[in-house]
Every structure is written in C-alpha cells, then in structure tokens.
Amino acid sequence: MHLATLGAFIVLELVLCLIPGPAVMSVVSAALSRRERGFATATGILTGNSIYFVVSALGLASVLVASHRAFLVLKWCGAVYLAYLGVRALVARPTDLERVTIAPSGEAIARGWLNGTIVQLSNPKALVFFAAILPQFINPAGNVALQIAILGVAGLLVEFAVLSMYITGIDRIRQRGFSARSGIWAQRIGGALLIGVAFAVVRESA
C-alpha cells in the first residue's frame, strides 16, 4: 500500500469522525454522566468498526447493503434499543443519577460498551462506508487482507483520538460541578441525544 493512499484514507477518516453523528452523540451522552462510561461507549464504537473491517475483508459488507431486508432489520433493532435507552434517561430520578455518578461497576462499563457497539453496527452510514468507500483505497492486485488490516488500525486510531477529544471536553465541563438539579438535566440531555441518534439511524438510508 502506498503511503499516499494511507494518508488520504486517514484524512478522510478524520473528517468523517469530526462531523457529529450517531457515534459522537452516543459518546457525548455517556460522558455526560461519567468519563469512564464515555470511554466504554467509545470502545464499543471501535468494536463495531472492527467487526465491519472483518466483514469487509470477508466480502460481506456489499452483501449486507444489497440485502434490503437484512439492512432494515439491523437498522430498526439498533434504533429501537437506542430509543429505549434514551427514554430511560429522560425519566431518570435523582436516585438513578446517584448510581451513575459513583465509580461505575463492571456491569455499567459493559453496558456502555454494548451500547456503543450497537450504535455503530446499526449506523447505515458506517455500513455504506465499509461497503462502498473502503474498497476505493484497496489495490485488488495486492494482499487485500493486509491492506484492510492496515486501514483498520489507522481508522481505529483516528476515531479513538477524535472520540477521546469529545469525552475530555465533556468531562472538563462536568468536573466544574453539577448540582443535583443540573446533574439530572445533564442525564436527560444525554437521553435526548440517544433518542436523536435513534431517529438519525432510522432516517438514514443505504
């Protein structure tokens, strides 16, 4: 793989990651309650991307995009789950907020990771990217699996850096201190963001 090709891919990945979308919105929503939850969700986003890189290497991404029924099932399952999480956050009580602002348990971290993974796997733009855009950076005459691995590592590093930037920014705001009332509103804003992600996922088409 030429360095120019890799550089072009990194620039494209950086631009796409900086544009607020479902991944950024879900990470911001999680980081509003706790920094660790934000990073857990970001790890889930990267897990979803890793799965798509593997799917691309196996040549299945285009098949998923072409199968309208499979695409719709994937999209709607993810949207319903995200909307459910958003509604739960919107109706959260102060006692619920106390539980999420303490040091998160392993279960909470696992839930954040699962949420991020579902967000990315149900994101139509992510699937289209791996099915239509990623192949443009691959030379079919070379080692395709190796090229996808290189692009995958580069893409994951770029996305993690961008998501970490968002998490750090939100965490600095949160560390200035939330009163009980402002804390519960931050939780509800996070819920609204998740519902917004669900609507964005449904609205997007392949």
Secondary structure, DSSP 8 states (H G I E B T S, - for coil): --HHHHHHHHHHHHHHHHS--HHHHHHHHHHTT-HHHHHHHHHHHHHHHHHHHHHHHTT-HHHHHH-HHHHHHHHHHHHHHHHHHHHHHHT--HHHHHHHHSS--HHHHHHHHHHHHHHHHT-HHHHHIIIIIGGGG--TTS-HHHHHHHHHHHHHHHHHHHHHHHHHHHHHHHHT---HHHHHHHHHHHHHHHHHHHHHHHH---
